[in-house]
Amino acid sequence: MCDLSLAHGSTEQSIPASSQNRKIHLETSPSLRIHSPRFFMQNPTGVHLNDITNNDDLFILAGKSKTSFVDARDVGIASATVLNNWKTYQNTAHTITGSESLSYTQVADIMSKVLNRPITYSNPGFIKYRHPLVHHRGLDKGYVRVTMMLYLMTRLETAKKITTNFKELTGRRQHPLNSL
């Protein structure tokens, strides 16, 4: 069995049931391999794509915090490495991160260079973030609450850690944000 879960699920108490789930899996599945990705670099191009495309703005509630973005391709490469060498990695957990920790202002600067147009990071407060997403974009209130909780955790600097696990597992370097 291979499980993909949130970052540092074994110690993160603010994510409901994450440490309980890992404990249950470890006790009941002797062939468990877990990869715990951080924030995916692809995240801003999902729910936030509308703001980037139409407003040239990265409308994310992360404050001045830094985030170690991981490319989904790198998580796939690391997972394939572990699955192909399952005896070596049996009952292990690996937090896969990007190679650098970036502020969202830095992310907006990288996007500006890649897209060849200025992208800003507006750094909204909680109410200024929630209102347009629920009332103008029609996103589900529960979904917006979850994103607010995740960005609150980000503001508390929980997403900035960098690990070398990807390189140790694969012998390769992570994809940089500008490669997306």
Secondary structure as GFF3:
##gff-version 3
##sequence-region A 1 180
A	DSSP	beta_strand	2	4	.	.	.	ID=ss1
A	DSSP	alpha_helix	18	28	.	.	.	ID=ss2
A	DSSP	beta_strand	33	37	.	.	.	ID=ss3
A	DSSP	three_ten_helix	43	45	.	.	.	ID=ss4
A	DSSP	alpha_helix	49	55	.	.	.	ID=ss5
A	DSSP	beta_strand	57	58	.	.	.	ID=ss6
A	DSSP	beta_strand	66	67	.	.	.	ID=ss7
A	DSSP	alpha_helix	72	84	.	.	.	ID=ss8
A	DSSP	beta_strand	92	96	.	.	.	ID=ss9
A	DSSP	beta_strand	102	103	.	.	.	ID=ss10
A	DSSP	alpha_helix	104	115	.	.	.	ID=ss11
A	DSSP	beta_strand	120	121	.	.	.	ID=ss12
A	DSSP	alpha_helix	126	131	.	.	.	ID=ss13
A	DSSP	pi_helix	132	136	.	.	.	ID=ss14
A	DSSP	alpha_helix	141	155	.	.	.	ID=ss15
A	DSSP	alpha_helix	165	170	.	.	.	ID=ss16
A	DSSP	three_ten_helix	177	179	.	.	.	ID=ss17
###
